[in-house]
């Protein structure tokens, strides 16, 4: 009996392995032009007069300096690809309790948003392609689009994939747009139809659980009692098996799952990473520094320079970002970035001074101190240049204020000249302390750093 069970298990395993290699698709095209981007999630969110996933939202995001936009697509009953996140109309539209996927395109486009202009309608996917292409032509930029495919109806996978492939081909959008989705069957079919498209598999550790809590009907009745187990299995399937089976170019983990080791693991397997959703400056800078693209709702326009991703190595996290930024980008570097850079240099000075004091050789100690003074002085020049160029943050109903620097580390100067002078004085105090052999930073030097908020 045991031998029979063991034989059946072995046969089943061999069958699965053979099926895997038979169905396996080659790795998709390179995704390098979709890496190191700040991506406006649904264009922008949280603006009372700008509906998410609308042309107005995409305009706000792109003009605010994001490198790309993310949008969601639902397929209507007559197979039109409309840009809208929710299938149910209640949250976003004045007409409640209707389903986009059960309406014709004409009916769905007659809906009106609760927020924004009363004459705005749901855009088609091709209209957004045209909008971004025109924006790039007008501005000389190379903005990208991350197209998320919603709708988990397995019976319509073929029609859905065919429509998306046709829209991409009609607009030649594969040059500036990629496809992302939680639906592996849909991505697999699309990769068969359009192998040139960059595709990204999104995943989380709570897909069925969150769908169940949100009231979505994609969870079968029999699975509702074991959703944690199903989510656990799906997570490992997404990380280990599906990327190789589908040949996707990118992986899209939820931000809490995107550890540095995971990102490096994807990179070694020839895939990029798109992280969703990172709504702080620190997290966005962290992921872009790891060569990921970061989806965000509202860390723009003040928190990140327009050319943030063009630097290619996480500008806010780089000590030499002043040299890498364009003049336009320098104007938007905010107070948090400046103070973070100064703090990093201060920590380096403290450590080097302590090591030098313990060194047996006086010559080695002097060389180490001189090196730290040089680093601090060069950083001072960068901070001073940025401080003198940064304008004040404009106020308005549709802006998100840049994070303020800690009060203990920043005193706002009354003018740009005072700001530059205060930074120079603070750094000079640091240099003097190090030259005198101090093993820690003087409090007065840190407190003299000027926080510069910029538009």
SVG drawing of the C-alpha trace seen along z (x, -y; Angstrom):
<svg xmlns="http://www.w3.org/2000/svg" viewBox="-27 -87 80 89">
<polyline fill="none" stroke="black" stroke-width="0.4" points="0.0,0.0 2.8,-2.4 4.7,-1.6 1.6,-2.3 1.1,-5.7 4.8,-6.5 4.7,-5.6 1.6,-7.7 3.2,-10.7 6.4,-10.2 4.3,-10.0 2.4,-13.1 5.6,-15.0 7.1,-14.0 3.9,-15.0 4.0,-18.5 7.6,-19.0 7.1,-18.0 4.0,-20.3 6.1,-23.2 8.8,-22.9 6.3,-22.4 4.2,-25.4 7.2,-27.6 7.6,-30.9 10.9,-32.5 11.9,-35.5 10.3,-38.7 12.1,-41.8 14.4,-44.0 12.7,-46.3 15.5,-48.7 13.5,-51.6 10.9,-50.9 13.3,-50.9 14.3,-53.7 11.0,-55.5 8.7,-57.4 5.2,-56.3 2.0,-58.2 -0.4,-55.6 -3.7,-56.0 -2.2,-59.3 -2.7,-60.9 -5.1,-60.3 -6.5,-62.3 -7.2,-65.5 -10.8,-66.5 -11.2,-68.0 -9.2,-65.5 -10.6,-62.0 -8.1,-59.2 -7.4,-57.5 -8.7,-60.5 -6.9,-62.5 -6.8,-65.3 -5.1,-63.1 -2.5,-62.0 -1.8,-65.6 -1.3,-66.6 1.1,-63.7 3.2,-64.3 3.4,-68.0 4.3,-67.5 7.5,-65.6 6.6,-61.9 8.5,-59.8 5.5,-57.6 1.8,-57.0 0.1,-53.9 -3.5,-53.2 -6.1,-50.5 -8.2,-48.9 -11.5,-47.2 -13.0,-45.4 -16.6,-46.4 -19.4,-44.1 -18.7,-45.0 -14.9,-44.5 -13.7,-48.1 -10.7,-48.8 -11.7,-51.6 -9.3,-53.2 -11.0,-52.8 -10.0,-51.0 -13.3,-49.8 -15.7,-47.5 -18.5,-48.7 -19.4,-52.4 -20.5,-53.4 -17.2,-54.8 -16.2,-57.0 -19.3,-57.9 -22.6,-59.6 -24.5,-56.5 -24.2,-53.8 -24.5,-50.0 -23.6,-49.4 -20.7,-47.2 -18.4,-48.5 -17.8,-45.0 -21.6,-44.6 -22.0,-47.9 -21.3,-48.8 -18.6,-51.4 -21.2,-54.0 -23.0,-53.4 -19.9,-53.5 -18.6,-56.7 -21.9,-58.3 -21.0,-58.0 -19.9,-61.1 -17.2,-61.4 -18.1,-62.5 -15.0,-64.6 -13.8,-67.0 -15.5,-68.5 -19.1,-67.3 -18.4,-66.7 -15.3,-64.5 -15.8,-60.8 -13.9,-57.6 -11.0,-57.6 -10.3,-54.6 -6.8,-53.0 -6.0,-54.3 -6.9,-57.9 -4.4,-57.7 -1.8,-56.4 -2.4,-59.3 -2.4,-61.8 1.0,-60.7 2.5,-60.5 1.4,-64.1 2.7,-65.2 6.1,-63.7 6.2,-65.3 5.3,-68.7 7.7,-68.6 10.6,-66.5 10.2,-64.0 10.0,-60.2 7.2,-59.5 6.1,-55.9 2.8,-54.1 2.2,-51.1 -1.1,-49.5 -2.7,-47.3 -5.2,-44.9 -8.1,-44.3 -11.1,-42.0 -10.5,-38.4 -13.2,-36.8 -11.5,-33.7 -14.1,-33.2 -13.0,-36.5 -9.2,-36.1 -8.9,-35.5 -11.0,-38.6 -9.3,-40.7 -5.8,-39.8 -6.7,-40.2 -8.1,-43.7 -5.0,-44.9 -2.6,-43.5 -4.6,-45.2 -4.6,-48.6 -0.8,-48.4 -0.2,-47.5 -2.5,-50.3 -0.7,-53.0 2.8,-51.4 2.7,-51.7 5.2,-48.9 7.9,-51.6 6.6,-53.5 4.1,-51.3 4.2,-48.0 1.5,-45.7 1.1,-44.8 -1.4,-42.5 -2.3,-40.2 -3.8,-37.7 -1.2,-35.2 -3.6,-33.6 -4.2,-36.9 -0.5,-37.8 0.3,-34.4 -2.2,-34.7 -1.1,-38.3 2.6,-37.2 1.6,-34.5 -0.2,-37.1 2.3,-40.0 5.7,-38.7 7.4,-42.1 5.4,-43.6 7.1,-44.1 4.9,-42.4 5.0,-42.5 3.4,-40.1 2.0,-41.8 1.7,-39.9 1.0,-40.3 0.8,-38.1 -2.9,-38.8 -4.6,-38.7 -7.6,-36.5 -7.9,-37.7 -8.0,-41.4 -10.5,-40.6 -12.8,-38.8 -12.7,-41.7 -13.3,-44.2 -16.5,-42.3 -15.2,-41.1 -16.7,-37.9 -13.5,-36.5 -13.1,-34.1 -14.9,-30.8 -17.2,-29.7 -15.1,-26.7 -11.9,-28.8 -13.3,-31.4 -12.4,-29.3 -8.8,-28.7 -7.8,-32.0 -4.6,-32.3 -3.4,-29.0 -4.3,-29.9 -2.5,-33.2 0.6,-31.5 0.7,-29.1 0.0,-31.9 2.8,-34.0 5.4,-31.3 4.0,-30.3 4.3,-33.9 7.9,-34.2 9.4,-30.9 7.3,-29.3 5.1,-31.7 7.9,-34.1 9.8,-31.3 6.6,-29.8 5.4,-33.1 8.7,-34.7 7.7,-38.0 10.2,-40.9 9.4,-42.4 8.0,-41.5 5.7,-43.7 5.8,-43.0 3.8,-45.0 6.3,-47.4 6.3,-45.4 7.5,-42.3 10.2,-44.1 13.3,-43.4 16.7,-44.1 17.4,-40.3 14.2,-39.7 15.0,-42.5 18.5,-41.2 17.1,-37.7 14.8,-39.0 17.7,-40.9 19.8,-37.7 17.0,-36.0 16.9,-38.8 13.9,-40.7 13.3,-44.2 11.1,-45.3 8.1,-47.6 7.2,-48.3 3.7,-49.4 2.7,-51.7 5.4,-53.8 4.0,-57.0 6.9,-58.5 10.0,-60.2 12.3,-57.9 10.7,-54.7 10.6,-56.0 14.3,-57.0 15.2,-53.7 13.6,-51.6 14.8,-53.8 18.3,-53.5 17.9,-49.8 17.0,-50.3 13.3,-49.7 10.4,-51.7 8.2,-53.0 4.5,-53.6 3.2,-56.4 0.0,-58.3 1.3,-61.7 5.1,-62.2 5.1,-64.5 5.4,-67.4 7.6,-68.7 9.4,-65.7 11.1,-64.4 13.0,-66.3 11.6,-65.9 14.9,-64.2 15.0,-62.0 15.1,-58.7 17.3,-60.1 20.2,-60.0 19.8,-56.3 21.1,-55.6 18.7,-57.1 19.4,-60.8 18.3,-61.7 20.4,-58.9 23.5,-60.0 26.1,-62.3 27.0,-63.6 23.4,-64.3 24.2,-68.0 26.5,-67.4 24.1,-64.9 21.0,-67.1 20.0,-69.4 19.4,-73.1 15.7,-72.5 15.9,-69.5 18.0,-71.3 15.2,-73.8 13.0,-71.0 15.3,-69.2 13.6,-69.6 14.8,-70.1 14.7,-66.5 17.1,-65.5 19.6,-68.3 19.4,-67.4 19.7,-63.7 22.9,-64.3 24.3,-66.5 23.5,-63.9 25.2,-61.2 28.4,-63.3 28.3,-64.2 28.1,-60.5 31.1,-59.7 33.1,-62.5 32.3,-61.2 33.2,-57.7 36.4,-58.7 37.5,-61.0 36.9,-58.3 38.9,-55.8 41.7,-58.3 41.9,-59.1 42.4,-55.4 45.0,-55.0 48.6,-54.5 50.1,-56.5 49.7,-60.3 50.3,-60.6 47.5,-58.1 45.2,-60.1 45.9,-63.4 45.3,-61.9 41.9,-60.4 40.8,-63.8 41.9,-65.6 39.9,-63.2 36.7,-63.7 37.2,-67.5 37.4,-67.3 34.2,-65.2 32.4,-67.6 33.6,-70.7 32.5,-69.3 29.1,-68.4 28.8,-71.9 29.3,-73.4 26.6,-71.1 24.1,-72.0 24.9,-75.7 24.3,-75.6 21.0,-73.8 19.9,-76.1 20.5,-79.2 18.6,-77.9 15.6,-76.5 12.4,-78.6 9.6,-78.5 7.0,-75.8 3.8,-77.2 0.6,-76.7 -2.6,-75.5 -5.5,-73.0 -3.9,-70.5 -0.4,-70.3 1.1,-68.0 3.6,-69.7 7.2,-68.5 8.2,-66.8 9.6,-69.3 13.1,-68.8 13.3,-68.0 13.2,-71.2 16.3,-70.2 18.3,-70.1 16.9,-73.0 16.1,-76.7 14.4,-78.3 16.3,-81.4 14.4,-84.5 16.0,-84.7 17.9,-82.6 21.1,-84.5 20.6,-83.8 20.0,-80.1 23.3,-79.8 25.2,-81.6 23.7,-79.5 24.7,-76.3 28.2,-77.5 28.6,-78.5 27.3,-75.1 29.7,-73.2 32.6,-75.4 31.9,-74.5 32.0,-70.8 35.3,-71.2 36.8,-73.2 35.7,-70.6 37.2,-67.7 40.4,-69.6 40.7,-70.1 40.4,-66.4 36.8,-66.2 35.3,-62.7 31.7,-63.8 29.7,-66.5 29.1,-69.8 25.4,-70.4 25.6,-74.0 26.8,-72.9 24.0,-70.4 21.4,-73.0 22.8,-75.5 21.7,-73.5 19.1,-75.4 16.1,-73.5 15.2,-74.5 11.7,-73.6 11.4,-73.9 8.7,-73.6"/>
</svg>
